[in-house]
Every structure is written in structure tokens, then in C-alpha cells.
Amino acid sequence: MIHHDLISMKHIQHAINQLLKDRLVLISLGIYLVLVIVFTVIALFLLRPSDVQIPIRYTGYTDSLVNDFWYERISFIIFAWLQVVTTGLLVISLMRKNYRLIARYIIGFSLLCLLLTAIIFIALTRTITL
């Protein structure tokens, strides 16, 4: 049975009020958003269209790097922004149901995933310059 008022203005206002009450979650989401913006700027700065073929991933089967076109790295930026949007929506949903502790853990896990994404991106970028 589908309810037509699953996402009503009342639910959205309640979720925003719950989010504003928990400053740790609000500050964590703000820091997360700033880090994604910084990652995007750094990633765009490190992309060079002059590099025709660049390593995009490491394969364990042949112990070598797989080469592809430079614009394949934009997928890292897209992944980071999709992660921000889904984490934000999930946290708002959890806050609406008063699951604050789980929302905090979700933000922490998402920050860890962003850190790993940045490390992999920078490692692949440094492989080119060596």
C-alpha cells in the first residue's frame, strides 16, 4: 500500500528541525560537504586532457595498471557527489525517525569512503607523473 503523503511538508519540516537540534550531525555534514568541494577542486586541477592514456585502475591478475582515457577519472568526482547526496538524504531520513546515533555512524563511514576515494584518485594521478 502506497501512501501519497510519504514526503509531505510536515515530514520535511520535522526532519529539518531534528537535524538542526543535533549540532554534531549538522557540523559533520557541513565538513563533509566542504571536503567534497575541496576534493572536486583538487581532482579537476590534477586532470590533464593532454594525457591521452592514463592508468585508471590496478589489476591483480597481471600485476599491472589498466590504461584508459583521462576523462574516466571524472567518475571519481561523480561518485563523491553521489555519495554526498545519498548520505544527506539517508541522514535526514534517519533523523526524522530519531536514529541520531546511526546517522552519526553513517556520516563517519561516508567520510571514510571519501577519504579512500581521494587516496585512490591521488595514487592513480601520481602514478602518471612518476
C-alpha positions in Angstrom: 0.0 0.0 0.0 1.5 3.3 -1.1 0.9 6.4 0.9 0.6 9.6 -1.0 1.9 11.7 1.9 5.2 9.8 2.4 7.1 13.0 1.8 4.9 15.9 2.9 6.0 19.3 4.0 5.2 18.3 7.6 7.7 15.4 7.4 10.3 17.6 5.8 10.0 20.3 8.4 10.2 17.7 11.2 13.3 16.2 9.7 15.0 19.6 9.3 14.1 20.5 12.9 15.6 17.3 14.1 18.7 18.0 12.1 19.1 21.5 13.5 18.8 20.2 17.0 21.8 17.9 16.7 24.7 20.2 16.1 27.2 17.3 15.8 25.4 15.9 12.8 24.9 19.3 11.3 28.6 20.2 11.6 29.7 16.8 10.3 27.5 17.2 7.2 29.0 20.7 6.7 32.5 19.4 7.0 31.7 16.5 4.7 30.3 18.9 2.0 33.4 21.2 2.3 35.7 18.1 1.9 33.9 17.0 -1.2 34.2 20.5 -2.7 37.9 20.5 -1.9 38.3 17.0 -3.4 36.5 18.2 -6.6 38.7 21.2 -7.0 41.9 19.2 -6.4 40.7 16.4 -8.8 39.8 18.9 -11.5 43.2 20.6 -11.1 45.0 17.2 -11.4 43.2 16.2 -14.5 45.1 16.9 -17.7 43.4 16.5 -21.0 46.9 16.3 -22.6 47.4 12.8 -21.0 45.8 10.6 -23.7 46.2 7.3 -22.0 46.4 7.2 -18.2 46.1 4.4 -15.6 42.6 4.2 -14.1 42.9 1.0 -12.0 45.2 -1.7 -10.8 44.6 -5.3 -11.7 45.9 -8.1 -9.6 45.6 -10.7 -12.4 48.6 -9.3 -14.3 50.1 -7.1 -11.7 49.8 -4.1 -13.9 47.8 -0.9 -14.4 44.9 -0.7 -16.8 45.1 2.4 -19.1 42.1 4.4 -20.4 41.3 7.9 -21.4 41.7 10.8 -18.9 38.0 11.6 -18.6 37.4 8.2 -16.9 38.7 9.9 -13.8 35.7 12.2 -13.7 33.8 9.1 -12.3 35.7 9.7 -9.0 34.2 13.2 -8.8 30.7 11.9 -9.7 31.0 9.2 -7.1 31.9 11.7 -4.4 28.9 13.9 -5.2 26.5 10.9 -5.4 27.9 9.9 -2.0 27.1 13.3 -0.6 23.6 13.4 -1.9 22.7 9.8 -0.7 24.4 10.3 2.6 22.5 13.6 3.2 19.2 12.0 2.2 19.9 9.0 4.4 20.9 11.1 7.4 17.7 13.3 7.0 15.6 10.2 6.9 17.3 8.7 10.0 17.0 12.0 11.9 13.3 12.1 11.0 12.9 8.7 12.8 15.1 9.8 15.7 18.0 7.5 14.9 20.7 10.1 15.7 23.4 7.6 16.6 23.0 5.7 13.4 23.1 8.9 11.4 26.4 9.9 13.1 27.9 6.5 12.2 26.7 6.8 8.6 28.4 10.2 8.3 31.6 8.8 9.8 31.5 5.9 7.4 30.9 8.2 4.4 33.8 10.4 5.4 36.0 7.3 5.5 34.7 6.3 2.0 35.5 9.8 0.7 39.0 9.6 2.2 39.6 6.3 0.4 38.3 7.7 -2.8 40.6 10.6 -2.6 43.6 8.4 -1.7 42.9 6.1 -4.7 42.4 9.1 -7.0 45.7 10.8 -5.9 47.6 7.5 -6.1 46.5 6.9 -9.6 47.3 10.5 -10.5 50.8 10.3 -9.0 51.4 7.1 -11.0 51.3 9.2 -14.2 53.9 11.7 -13.1 56.4 9.1 -11.9 
